[in-house]
Amino acid sequence: MNLLQKSQRLPMILVVWCLLATDSLSAQRMILLKTIPDAMRYDHEWIHADPGESLRLVFENHCRMQHNWVLCEPGSGVTMEVARAAWVLGDAAVAREYVPEHPAVREATGLVNPGESVRMDFTAPDKPGDYPYVCTLPGHALTMTGVLHVGSEKEAPPATTVAERKGFDKTALERAATPMQRYRPLMDGGPTLAGIYTMHRDARYLGTAKPIEAVHRGMAIRLGARGRHGVLFDKELLKYSIGWSGGFIRLLEGREDERAEYRHRIGGEVHFSLPEGTGWLLRDGGSSDPRPSRMGSLPQKEGRYLGHYRIGERVVLHYEVQSTEVLDSPWMESDGVFLRDLYLGPSNQGLSLRLSEASGIQWSISEASQAILKVEKGIHMLHVNPRETPTIIRVAASLQPPSMVHAMDLKEMIRTGNYAKGGPVLTTKGVLGEGKGPYVVDHLRLPYDNPWNALLYTSGHDFFSNGDAALCTSHGDVWRVSGLDASLQSLQWKRMATGFANPLGLRIVQDQVHVLSLHEISRLHDVDRDGWADYYECFHQGLEVSASHHRFATDLQTDEKGNFYYLKCTEEGRTAHGGSVVRVSPDGASFDLFATGLRNPNGLGMGPNGMMMFGKQQGTWIPSSGIQVVEQGGFYGYVPSHHRVEIPRTFDPPLCWIPHGMDNSSGAQVWSAPDERWGPLSGRWLHLSYGKCQLFQVLMEKTPAGYQGGVVRIPDVEFESGAMRGRFREADGQLYVTGLRGWQTTARMAGCFQRVRYTGHESVFLLSLTILSDGMALTFSAPLDPLVAADPDRYQAQSWNYRWTKAYGSPEFKPSSPQQQGRDPVIIDRVDLSEDHHTVNLRCRPHAEVMQMRLIYDLVAASGMPVRGELHHTIHHVPEP
């Protein structure tokens, strides 16, 4: 019997009944195993069974992704061996539910969807021992493991020391290779940390619990010489939500990608807080939040965040209130006094600042200020008079009445310099790829050993005009890299900026770095030209961001007119902008939703004439992975993000679907401009696989029904981490790739920066796919052996369809019998070869429009070189004869 036939899927509510009834119906013992929600772990990593005991496993999936359970024979490293066998199943992975035909596999459930369960009856092995179990989906085996101990129940699982559990004794390189690493607390991320700060019900205020409201666009600022104090600035409402002492930020631990999502809480004792509402009174004199959704920026007439300066240890906030320029800098004195320095530009109207709640805290103001302090309706207020010239103010707060303080001129401070310093330049040595193929992968070693313990989950890159690169990491840093020559023997790394909220895109325009984070695009300014960013300009803002899962903003591209584009993940329909392609004007002042209906895309490609593509992510409403050509106004299938008056009943089809087994999580697409330095694949589109860490060539044609095409893998190109971003460097014409390890991927390292280099060695590539009235034409880059190419047995083909529903992904359905799951064979009746022996015309039956087709070819070039490949494509249009 097939192992998968032994398991039976059940809805959650039915499982509960079975658990109650099982003992009365049989002698089986029930084992309830669950996934820990979004932690990529089983809730039990050690289970006992007696030899030969009859068992019923009930496996509940409480995560947002699919999982399975595979029981293996005893042995060191056997779970990873079985998992790797599942990962290379390729196109057969989904059909086999990621359970390989491997001698070490004893029992297995099928795939269990989110919110569903499976039950499976089996007999424990007769032989005592430790039988490991594992989830074999790509990347899951790194953390989803456990042991079924057959033998005495008194035998405890092996003990794990604290050092082994936390891994803090490992080297930086070992940490980078460790999945699910929890080393973020070791990282010095600079004086600020932007992100979403979640509801905090157990914060302490004067010894008692005090609820703290969520801040969707927060920036925590480290204060004091020891950095053990902080304030949380709300960039949307322009206020300090809280100030505290005794620790900086509490980093919430969870799944590896969730830690990069930056859900944080404050880390000490609250000294003051400001309840709901704006920081500065509005033009009507009120402070109620004027935003209907309570997300996004304030109306511009009321105020807008402009950026912040780094000056030594100080952070100077820069914003406008009712068209008045404001500089605002917090600090903490050694005697426990919070300071707030303010510079306000000229204004013919007064302004009023809400400082904090009045209970428990005392405020004082500097002498000769054009302002007064008052307590009004339980709030400490600062009222600033109208003025023809700028004014500077310092206010101080402490639990005891603070002494009188003198104001600091922030405008003079940013004018005269004393800017932030970025630390030492680090050097690493790259490793050139080897091989006899036309393309090899060079490794540009990341500076894992660095004085800040900075994590290097690389998430975007671009190049300066001199050929240097800038990279961002998902934990908030931006690095500059030089030494990108042919040998890579001396790579120079300089950390140039810190503190961003999960940046996943970077673009350099006129040698200025633009960084895409959760909430905004920031433009970096190096005022004193020392290579370290001194002013973080808020170039684009206004996007609504919620505290929901997968609220990423990914990739950053520009078109020929200078417009910026990026992808906003869905946030499950909670915001006005989620699940969209966002277009930003060249000056950053305005934006619109260019296309909608995206789920959680992880990469955007920009080509000639404004052509854009993004990679589709399988999930609810998205049947499988795929590549989507973007048209203005398009809707791409994810219903919660349709942003239309009426719910769409259809969607714009993709260029091609890609089976989940071939690419379970898509990265970006890259246009390779025609350039002989990159060989036969220049002038073509490429596709990065985040899940498989591989590179594909994209074949496409335009038809009356739109674009159609497919992908074929480029052999011998494997990346160290999940490939997300690719750009060609003008200086050498080669492809550079960055990526990271997080959700479903087979990545080995935390991040990567790698070069795909053309070697000039002999190669034969499939260059084009054309759908004919009775089949398809494949054109190769070199002539084929005519006897081999004309043999129909050298080709194998199948076809199937998917269903567009709100279910997570879709099974495969036969085109010949739409209600029956499976695939239809496609018969190759005849093969015609062109005169130049470059093109084969395959006469196929059946031949019709189909969502997914798989074609395997095993040919030989005229030179004798093997030509093998696996093409997955979509047919939207079959021309008339």
N, C-alpha and C positions, 0 to 999 in steps of 0.2 A: 504493500500500500504506500502511496505517496505520503511523505511525512506531513505535507500541508493538508491532506484530506482528513487527518485525524483531529484537526481543530475546527471549532464551530463558532462563528461570530454571533454575538448577542447584543441587543441594546442594553444599556446600563441598567435599566429598571428590571429587565428580565434576569440579569445576572444576580441581583439581590435575592430574588425568589429562589433561584437555583441553590444559592449558598445555604438557605434555610432548609431546603428540602433534601439536599444530597445525603446527609447522614442517615436519614430514615429510609432511603431507597437502596442504599448499597453500603458496602464496607469501605468504600473509597475515603481517603482523607483529602480534604480540600485545602489547597494552597492558594491564598489570595496574594497576588503580586501586582503592584501599581507602579506607574512612573511618577516621579516627583515632578510637579508641574514646572515645565520649562527649565529644568535643571539638568537634563540629559543624564538621568540616573534612575536606576530601579530603587524602590523604597526599601527593599531587602537585598543585601549583598551577600547573605549567608543563610541558606535554608537547609534544614535537616530532613532526612528520610531514612527509614529502615531498609535494609537490603530486600529487594523484591516487593516492596510495598506498593499497593495500588493507589495511585494519586490522580487527583483532578486539579489541574492548574487553571485558575481564572486570572487572566491578565487584563488589567484595566489601563487604558491610555489616557492620562489626564494632561498630556502635553498638547502643543499646537502643531505637532508634526507626527508623521507615522513612525511606528516602532514595531519590532518583532522580538521574539525570544527564541534563542537557539541553544540547545543543550549539547555540550561537546564531551568527547572522551578526555580523560585526565591527561595532563602534559603541560610543560612549561611553554608559554607562548602560543598555545593552540588556538585561543580565541582570536588573536590577531591574524593567525594563519587562515582560519576559516573566514574571517571578515574580509581579508584581502582577496580571497577566492570569490567572495560575493561581489566585491567592488569591480572586478574585471569581467563580470558576466556580460557587460555591455548591453546590447539590445535585449538580451534575454532576462535581464535582472528583474524587471517588473513582472513578467510572466511567472518567474520562479519565486517572486516575493522575497528576493534577496537571500534565498537559501541555496547555497551551492551544492553540487554533487561532490561531497568531500567525505573521505572515510572517517573523519573525526566527528561528523554530525550524527548525534543520536536521536534527538527529537527537535521539532521546530513548530512554532505557530506560523500563521501567515502574517501579512502586514495588518496592523491594527490602526485604523484611522483615529484622529483626535476625537475624544468623547465617546469612543466605542470600546467594546471588550471582546475577548475571545476566551473560549474554554477548551481545554485539551485533556483527554484522559491518557495516562501512560503508566508504565510500571517502572519503579526505580530499579537501577542496575542491581544485580545480585552481588557483584563484587564491591566491597567497601572501598571508599576513596573519595577524593574531591573532584567533582565533575563540574567544570566551569560553564557558565552560561553567558550569553552576549547578545547584543543587538547588532545586526550585521548591515544596517544601512550605512551609506558612506559617511565616515567620520565618527559614527556613534560608538564604535567599539573602543574608542579611546577612553571612554568614561563609563559606558553602560555595560558593566560586567558584574558577575557575582559567582557564587559557588554553591552547588547542591552537594552537601556533605552526606554521603551514604555511610552510616555507621552509628556509633554511639552519640546520643544527643548531648551527653555531658562534655564532649569535646568542643571547646570554644574555638572560634575563628582566630587566626593568628593576630597577635597584638601589633599595633602600629604606633610608633612613637610620634610625639608632636612634631619633631623635626622632619620625620619622613612624611607626615601628613601635609605639612605646610610647604616643605621643600625649600625653606629659606637658606639651607646650607648648600644649595646647588649653585653652580657657576651661572653667569648670565646667559651663556650659550645653551646650557642645559635647561634653563628656565624657558628660553624661547622655543625649545623643542618639546616642552611639557604641555600637553593639552590641559584645558580647563585651569590654567594657571591663576593663582590668586596672589600676584605680586604687586598689584596696583598700590597697596598701602606703602610699599617701599619707594615708590617713585616720587621724585621732587618735580612737580609739574609747574613750578613758578608761583608767583604771588596771586594768581587768579585761577579759578576753575569754573567754567561756564557749564550749564546743563539744566536739567529739570530737577527741581528739588521737591520731593514728594511730601504729601501730608504727613506730619510728624506729631502723633498724639501723645508720645511719652517724653517730649522735651521737658527739661527741668528749668523752672523759673523761680528763683528765691526758695529752692528746696521743694517745690510742688510741681506736679505735672501741668503743662500748659500746651494745648493744641496749637500747632503752627500750620498755617494754610499752605497749600502747594503753590510753588512759583514756577510757571512754565518756561520762563526765559530768564533764569537767574544767573548771576555771576557772584560767586563767593570770593571775597577779597581777604587775603591773609594779612593780619596786622601784627605789629610789635616786632621787636628785635628777634624774639624766639619763634614767632609765627604761630603762637598758641591761641590767638584770638582771631575773630573774624566778623565780617558783616556780609549780609546777603543783599545784593542790589537787584531789584526787579527792573530789567531794561524796558519792559512794556509800560509799567505804571510809574517809573522814574522815582523809586523810593527804596529806602533801606527797610526791608521787611523785618529783619532781626539783627541784633548784635549779640555776641556771646564770647565767653572765655573758657579756657581749659581744654582746647583741642580744636582742630580745624574742621575737617570734613569726615563724616562717616560714609565710607564707600559701600554701597549695598552689593553683596556678593550673590551671584546666581550663575546662570549659564554664561559661557564665555562671551557670546555676542551681547548678552544683556548687560554685562559689566561695561562694555564699550558704549552702551546706550546712555550711560550717565544718569541713573536714578540715584540721587544723593540725599543725605540728610546732614544737618549741622551736627558738630561733634562735641559740644560743650554745654556749659550752663548759660542759659539765656539771660542777658542783662536788660535788654529792652526789645520791644517789638512794636510794629505798627499794624493795626488791624486792616480789614478790607478797605479798599478805596485807593485813590491816587496819592502820590507823594506830595504834589503841589495842588492847591485848590484850583479848580477849573475856572473858566471865564465867568461862569454863572455863580461862583462863590461856593459851589458844592464840591464834594469829594467822592461821590458815588461813581463806580466804574461805568463809563459811558459806552463801553463796547457791548453789543448785544450778546455775543457768545462768550464774553470774558476771556477772549484769546486774541492775539495779534496786537498790533501797535495802537496807541491812542490816536484819535484824529490829529492830523498834523498841526492844526491851529492851536491845540492844547499843549503839544510837546512831542519831541522825538529824540531818540538816542542817536548820537553821532559817532561815538567811539570812546577809546580810552588811551591814555599815555602811560608809559612805564618810565619812571624817573627814580633811579636807584631802587630802594625798597618800596617806594611809594607808587600807588596807582592813582591817576587823576582821571576821573570820569568826565566826559564831554557830552553835553546834551543841550537842547533848547527847551525853554518853557515859554509858551505864548510869544514866540519869536525872539526871546531874550537868551543870549548865550550864557551858559552856566558851566563852570569848572567846579568839580566837587571831589574832594579827596579825604578819605577816612584814615585814621591812625589810632594806635593804642599806646599810651604812655606807660612807663614801667610801674607807676603807682596805681594802675587800674583805671585810668581816666580815658574814655573814648573821646577822640577829637574828630571834628568835621570842619575842614576848611572849604570855604565857598568863594568863588569869584562870580559876580553877576554883572553882565554888560549893562549899558545905559538902557533906560526904559521910562516911558512917560506914564506907566501904570505900576501900582504896587503888586507885589507877589507874596503869597503866603505858603509856607512850607510846613507840612505835618511831620514832626520829628519822631514822636513815639507816644505810646500810652503814658498817662501821667503817673500811674501807680508804681511806686518802688524806685523810681529813677529821678535824679535831679539834673537840671541843665543850667549852664551859664553861658554868657555871650561876651565876646571881646569888646574892649572899650572903643569908643568913637565909631561904633557901627551905625549905619543907617537902617537899623532894624531893632525890633523889640521882641522879647519872649513873653508868651502868655500861655495859660492853661485854659482851654476852651472845650467844653463838652468832653472832658476826660482825656484830652490830647494836648501834649506840649506843642505849641505853635510858634513859628518864627515868622513875623510879619516884616517885610522889607518895603521901605518907602519908595515912591517914584524918585528917579535920579537922572541927571543929565550926564553924569560920568560913571564909569564902573565903580563898583564897591567890593571890598573884600571883608569877609566875616569869618570868625571862628566861633563855633559852639562846642561845648564840652559836656559830657555826661558821665555820671558815676552814681554809685549807691549813696554816697555822701555828697553834700554840696561841694562841687569842685571850685577851686580858686579861679580868680579872674585870669583869662588867657589872652595872648596876643595873636592877631591874625597873621596868616602867611599869604603872600601874593603868589597865587598859583600861575597867573599869566606870566609873571616874570620867571617863575621856575621853569616853565616849559620853553620859554624863549632863550634862556641862558644855557640850557643843556643839563649836564649831569644825568645823562640818559642811562637806560638799563644796559647791562653788559651780559653777553651771552655765554661766557665761559670758554674753555679751551677748544681748539680744533683737534679732532680725533682722526686717526689714520687707520684704514683697513686695506687689506690686499684682496683683490678679486681673483677669481679662478676661471680660466678660460675653458669653455666646453670642448669636449673631444668627440670625434665620431667621423664616419665616412659619409654621412648624409649631407644633403644640401643646406640644412639649417641645424645649428647647434645652439645650446643655451649657455651663456656666460653668467656667472654668479658674482654680483657686486655685493660683497659681504657687508651686512649691516653692522653698525657699531654697538653690538649688544653690551659690551663692556664700556660703560660710560659713567661719569661721576654723578649722574642724576638717577641712576637705575631706571632710565626711561624705557618703557615698553615700545616695541617697534612693530606694531600692527600696521603696516604700510597701506595707505588707502587712496592715494592719488599722487600724480606727479606731472611736471611739465619742465620746459627747458628755457633758460635765459638765452639772450642773443649771443653770448660768448660760449655757449655749449654746456655750462653748468646746469645742474638739475635742482629743482626744489621738490621735496616730498612732504606729504602730510601723513600723520599717523592717527588712527582712530581714537587714541587716548589724548589727543589734543596738541601735539607738537608739529612744528614745521622745521625741516632740515634743509640746508643747502649742501650740495655735493659737487666737488670738482675733481679733476683727474680722470675724466671719462675718456681716456685714450684707448688705443688698440690693446695695450697690455693689461690695463686695470691694476697695475702694480702698486699704485699709491693713490688711493681714494681719500680725499679730504672731506670730513664731515663737520658741519657747524650747525648747532641747534639755534635757529634764528627767531623762533616764536613759540609760545606755549599757551596753554589754558583754554583752547577751543573746545566747544561742545561737539564731540564725535564728528570731526571733519572727515568727509568721505568724497571730497572732490577738490581739485586745485587747478587753476589756470593762470598762466602768466601772460599779461597783456602789456606791451610796451615796457617790458622788464619789471613790472610791478606784480607781485604775487597776490592773487585773489583766492581766498579759502572759503569753501562751502561747508558750513556747519549746520547743526539742527535748525537754527533759527534765522540765519542770515548769511550773506556773503560779506566777508571782511577783506579790505584792501590794506596791505601792509606798507608802512612808510619807515624807511631807515633814515631818520633825520640827520644823525651825525655820521652816516656812512661808515659804520664800523661792522656792518654785516648782521646786526641785531635789530629787529623791529622795535621801534620806539613808540609808534602811534598805530593803533589798530582801528582803522576807519571802518565804520559800519556803512558799507557800500550799498547794500540792499537789505530791506527788512519788511515786515508787515505780514509775513506768512503766519497763519494760525498753526500752533503746535500744541498737541495735547500730551497728557501723561500716559497715553496708551502704549501698548507694545508695538514695535516696528514703526516708529515715527521718523525713520531715517530720511534725510535728504541726500541723494547720491549723485555723484559725477558732476562735472562742470565743463561745459563746452561753449564755444562762441561760433557764430556764423559769419559769413563774409561781410555783413553789415555792422558787425560789432555787437549784436545782441547776445546775451548770455542765456544758456538753457541748462536746466537741471531737472532731476526726477524727484518727486515727492511721494514717499510711500503712503499707503492707504490710510493708516490709523483707523482702519475699520469703519470709515465713513463718519468719523466724529468731528471733522473740521471742514471748513469751506474750501480747502485747497488740497486735501489728501488725495493720493492716487492720480496725480497729474504730471504732465510735462509743463514746467513753468518757464515762461519766457520773461527775461528782464531786459529793460532798455539799456543801451550802451552806457548811459550815465548812472544807471542803478536807481533812478528816481521812480520808475513805475514797473509793474509786472502784470502779466495776465496768464490765464490757463490756456496753453496752446493746444493741448489734447488731454483727454480724461479716460477714466476706466482702467487705470493701472492698478496692479496689486502691490507688490513690493519689489520693483525693478532695481537692479544693482549695477546698471551701467548704461551709458548713452554713447552712441557713435555719431560723429558729424563728418559728412563727406562733401564732395563737390556739389555746387548748385543748391546748397542748403539741405541736401538729403540727410535725414536723421533716422537712426535705428535704436531700439533698446531691446534688452533680453527679457522675455516673459518668464515669470516664476510660477511653477505649478502650485496650485492651492485651491481654495474655494473660488468658484467661477472661472478658474483657469485650468483647462484639462491637462496640459502638459507644458513642458518648457517650450520655448520658441523664440523667434526673432520677428520683431514688429517694425515695419517701416512707418514713420510718423508723418501724418498729414494734419494740417491745422484743422481743428474741430473734430478730430477723430475720437471714437469711443472704442476701447480695446478690451471690453469683456467683463471687467470687475464691477458688478452692479452697485455695491455700496458707494463707489466713487464716481457715479455717472455725472453728477452735477448738472442735471437737466430737469426741466419741469416735469416730464413724464419718464418713467423707467423704460429704458430701451428694451426692445424685444429681440434685437439682433446686435451684432458687433462687427467692426471692421476686421476682416481676417488678417492673420499674420503673413509675412513672407513665407515662413515655414514653421511647422511644428517640429519639435525635437523630442524623441522618446526620453522618458525620465531616466532610463538606464544608460543612455548615452551622455546626457548632461542634466543632472538633477538640480542644478542651480546655476543660472546663467550670469556671466559678467557682462562687460561692455563689448561693443563692436568697434573695430578700428579700420579706418580707410587707409590703405597703403597707396600713396600717390605714386604714379609711374616714376621709377628710379631704378636704373640698371644695377645699382649697388645692392639692391635687395633681391635680385634674381627674378625668377619666373613668376613669383606671386605678387610682385609689385603691380600697382594699378588695380587692386582688388580689395574686396571687403574681407575682414577676418572676424572671427567670433571667439571670445575668451570664455572658457568654462571655469567658473568659480568652484563648482562642486567636484569636478574631475581634475582640476589643475592642468588643463590641456588647451591646445590652440586648434581651431578649425578654420577651414576656408569656406567662404559663403559663395554659393553659386546662385545667380538670380537672372530672371528675365521679366520684362514688363509685358503684360497682356491686357486685353480689353477688360479683364476682371481684376486688374491690379497686378502687383508684383507677386511672383511665385518663384520658388527655388528650394535650395536645400543646403546641407552642410556635409563636409567630409573632413575627417581629422587629418591634420598635418603630422606625419609620423616623427617620432624621436624628439618631440617638443613636450617636455614635462616641467612644471614649475614647482618650486618648494612650498608654495602656499596658494590659497585660492585666488586664481587670476581674476582681477577686477578691472584694472585700468591699463590701457596700452597707448603709447604715443611713439611716433617716429621722431628721431633726433636729426635735425637738419645737418648737423656737422658730420655725421657718419652714415646717415641713411638707414640705420638699423632700428629695430623695434625694441622698445624698453617697456617692461611690464612690472606693475606693482600689484600686491594683493595681500590678503590676510587670512587667518584661520578663525572661524567663529561658528556660525550655524553650518548646516550639513555640507561638509567638504572633506576630502581625503588629504588635506594639507598636512605636511609634516612639520612646518615651522610657523611661528607666530606671524611672520611677514616675509616679504621678498622684494628684491629689486634686481631684475634679471634682464639680460639682453639676448634677443633672438637674432643671431648673426648668420648671414648668408656666407657659405664657404666656397661656392663655385663648383662643388662636386656634382657629378652627374645626377640628374633627377628627371622624373617623369611625373607630371601632375595632371589630374583632371581639371580642366580650365573652364569648361562651360557645360551647361545642361539646357537643352531645348526640348520642350514638349511638342511632339508631332501629332498629327491626326490619328496615327495608328501605333504610336510608341514614343520613343524618346531618342535624342541624339546626344552622345557624349563626345566631347572634343578634348584631346590630350595634348600636352606640350611637346611631345616627340612622337615619331611614327611607331606604330605597333607591329608586332609580328602578325602578318595577315592570317596565317593558319590558326593561330591561337585566338585572335580577336574575332574571327568569324564563327567560332564554335559556340552555339547557344548554351552548352553545358558549363561554360566559363562564367555564367551569370546566374544569380539567384535573386528572386524578387518576391516581396510580400506587400500587402496593403491592408490598411485598417482605418477606422474612424474613431473619433472621440465624441463625447457628449458635453455640451455646455450647460452645466447645472451649478447650483450652489454647493454641491458636494466638493470635498477636497480631492482635486484631480479627477481623472476619469479612467474607467477600464477601457480596454480595446474592444471594438465591435467590428464584426465582419461586414464589409460593404455589400456582400451578396445576401446577407441575412441580418438586417440592422438590429434585431433584438438579441442576437446571439453573440456572446463574447468570443473573441478570437481574431485570427487573421486569415485573409484569403491568399492563396498562392497566386502569383502572377507568372504566366507562362511566357517564356521568350521563344517565339516560333522561329524567328530568322534574324540574322545579323548581317547588315550590309556595311561594307567598309568603304570609306571615301578613297579617291585616287591617291591622295597624299598619305593615306594610312593613319591620319591623325584622328579621324572621327568615325565612330561606330553608330549606326542607326539600329536600335533594337525594336523589333516588331513584337508588341506585347498584347496579351489578352488575359483577362479583361483589361480594357484601357478606358478609364473614366476619371472624372474629378474625384479626388480622395484626400482626406486630411493628412494621412501619413503613408509614405511608401518607403520601403527599405530595399536597396539594391546592393548586392555584394558582387564585386568583379575580381577575377583572378587572372590577370593577363601577363603578357611578356612584351617588352619593347623590342623594336627591331635590333637594338644593340645587345639584347639578351638580358637586360635588367628586368627583374620582377616588377610588376605594376599591380598592386593590390589595394583595395579600398572598400569602404562601406559608406554608401551615400544614403542619407535620410532626407526626404524632400516631400513637398506638398504640391498637389496639382489643383489649382483653382479653375483653370481654363484649358480645354482641349480644342484646338482649332478644327474648323471644318476641313474635310478632305479637299 
